[in-house]
């Protein structure tokens, strides 16, 4: 489950607040530190904190991005429904356009995702949790 501590204030989420952790179990993020933060070397822009569903995982696998199958050689145990994971912004946008976008944890989605995805689609797909500031109930 995700930690709720913010990291350095230099990283902001799409709500303009300090970025929150996405997940440490499984560990996610470009830096594998639990945060959906990025830099110029992250060509995929792993900035969208998503809550996995079986339908999205199946869709992603069909698109050539298998997030289900463990890849032990990379320390990847595979994802299951309910896991939180940093998804590439363009991949989320593609899933959105195909009607398959997973829910988004707004407080753990880096503001740079807005360079690829509009805020409105993210708000419409906000994960509904009592711990998620800014999400719709």
N, C-alpha and C positions, 0 to 999 in steps of 0.2 A: 504494500500500500504506500501511497505517497506521503512524504514528510511535508509539513506545512511551514517550515522555516524559510524565510526569504534569503537569497544570497545577496551579494554586493548590489547596492542600489543602482550601479551602472547598467545592470541588465533589467529591463522593464518588460512587463507583459503587455498584451494587446489592450488592456484597460488603463495603461499608463502607470501601473503600480509595480512594486518590486516583484521580480519573477520568483515564482514558487517552484519547488521540486515537483517533477512529474512522477517519477517512480524510482525506487531503489530495489524493488523486488517485483519484477525483474529490473536489473539496472539498465537504464536507458540513457539516451542523449549522445550527441556527437562525441563528447568527451567521456562518455560512460561514467558520469558523475550524478546522474539522476535528473539533470536539468536540460530543458530543450533550448539551449543556447548554441550559438553558431559563430563561425568566423569565416574568413575568406577561403580557407582550405576545405570547408564543408560544401562541396558542390551540390549536394542534395538539399541543403538548407533544412536540417532536422529541427524544426522550430514549433511544430504543432503537437501539443500534448493531447493524445486521443485515448478514449476508452474503447478497447477492442470489443467487437461483436463477432460472432461466428460468421455472419453474413459478410462483414467487411473482410475478415481474414480469408474467406473463400474467394471473394472478389479479387483481393490483392494477389492471391496465389494464381488465379486465372490470368492476371495481368503480368505475371512473370516475377512477382515479388513475394516469394514464399516466406511468410512470417510464422508459419505453423511448425514446419519441420525443424527439429533440433539440429544445430550445426556445432557439435561439441568442439571441433577443432578451432572454432572462433569464440568459444565460451558462450554460445547462444543456445539456450534451452528450448526455444520455441515459445510462441505466445498462445494464449487461450482467451476466450471471451472473459471480459472483466479486467484483464491486464491493462495497465496504463503504459503508453509507449510514445516516444517522440517520432512523429511521422514527418516525412519531407513535405514542405508546403506545396510544391507542385503536385505531389502524389495525392494529397488531400483534395486539392482543387480538382484534379481529374476525377476522383471518386465522387466529389460533390456534383460535378457536371453529369456524371453517370447515375446519379441518384443513390449512391452507395456510401456516402461520407459517414464516418463514425462520429460519435459525440466528441466534443472538445472541452478540455479543462482550460477555460479562459485565463485563469490566474497563473497557469503554468505554460502558456503559449507565448513565446517571445514576440515582442512587438514587430520584429523584422518580417514576420509572417505576413504582415499587412502589405508588403511589397508585392506579394503574389496573390493573396486572398483578401477580398473586401471584408470589412468588419461585420457587415450585416449577415452574410452566410455563417460566419463564426458564431454570432449571437443566436441565430436560428438553431444551431447545432450545439448550443451550450449544454454541458453535462449538468444535470440537476442533482445537486448534493447540498445538504445543509452546511457543509464545510466550504462550499465553493462560492466565494464572494463574487457577486456580479452575475451569477447564473439565474436563469428564470426558474420559477418553481411550478 
